[in-house]
Amino acid sequence: MKKINLFLGVLSLVALIIAPHFFKTYGVYLLTYWLVYVIANLGLNLIVGYAGLKALGHAAFFGVGAYTSAILMQAGVDFWAAMPVAMALCFVLGLLVGFPALRVQMHYLAFATLGLNEIFVLVLRNEEWLTGGTFGISGIARPSLFGYVFKGAIPYYYFVLVFALIAFLLLWWLIHSPWGKAFTALRDNPIRAESLGVNIQRYTLLAFAIGGVYAGVAGSLFASLVQFIDPEPFNVQISILMFLMVILGGPGYLLGPVLGSFIGVFAPEWLRFTEGWYLLLFGGVVVLLMIWLPGGLLSLRQALAARREAKAHEAARLSAAAQARRGA
C-alpha cells in the first residue's frame, strides 16, 4: 500500500508540473487559483476535520493575509517581508478567534465565527484610509526572487505550487506527530482526551492559530495573483464556500481540501452554461452528498467497505438462523 501511495504521489506531482503547459492563460490562472484555495483549506481542514471545530469564518483569515501583504507591498515592503507579517497577524487573530471556541461549540461556534467574519468585512468597507474601502487596492506586485519576477502566468503557478507542496507536507507531518493525535482526540471525544492529559484549551487555540496561518499564506499569494483586492472575496459567502469545499472532499482526510477545492474552483466553469442555476445545482449535490456520503467523497471507499461488511454480517446471521431452524 505504501508503494502504491508513493507511486500515486509521484504521478500526481508530475501531473501538476506538466499541467500548465496544456492550458491557455486563463486555464493556468484557474490552476493557480485552485492551489491558493488548497493552501487555505488545508488550514480549515485542520480546524474542522481534525480538531472537529465548526468554524465558518475562514475567509477573514484569508482576507487578513491578502490585505496585510497588499498594504505593506504598496508601502514599498518586499513580498518576502510582507508575508511573514501576514502570517503572524493571522496566528494572533487565530488565537483570539479561538477563545470563543473555549466557551461555545457546534453550531453556536459556527454562528460566532460567521459574525466575526461579517465584522471583518465591515471594517474593510468602512476604513477607506487603510483598505481602500469598496474601491479596494490595485497594482499589487508579483513577488521576485534573486532578481527574477514571477510575472507570467506559468512562473507564478510554479511559485504557488511550491508553497502548496510545502503546506501539504507540513500538515502531513503535523497530523502524524503527537500534536495530530491530540487534535483527533479532541475531535473524537474531548472529555476522554482531557482525561488522557490533552490540554483542550491549548489545542483548540492552536488549531485556529495554525489554520489561520495557512489562510494568511494563501491570502498573500492570492493578492499577488489577482493584483487587485476588495472586500468581496473575503465575505461570509466565501467562508461558507470554503467550508463546503472541505466537507465535499472529506473532512479529516489530508487530500480532502485538494479534491474539494478542485470541485469548488472548476465546477463553476464546467456549469457556466447553466448561468444562474449553478448555485442550485451545487447545493443539490451537497445535499445528496450529505445524505449518502456524510464523510465526503474520500470516504467512499470506507463507506463501500462498511456496506460490504454489513451485508456479510447479515448473510452470516441469516445462515446461522437457518441452521438453527434445521437443527430444531
Helices and strands as residue ranges (DSSP letters): H 2-18, G 19-22, H 25-45, I 46-50, H 58-74, H 79-101, H 106-126, H 128-131, G 133-135, E 137-138, E 144-145, E 148-149, H 153-175, H 178-188, H 190-195, H 200-226, E 228-229, G 232-234, H 236-249, H 256-270, G 272-277, H 278-292, G 297-299, H 300-327
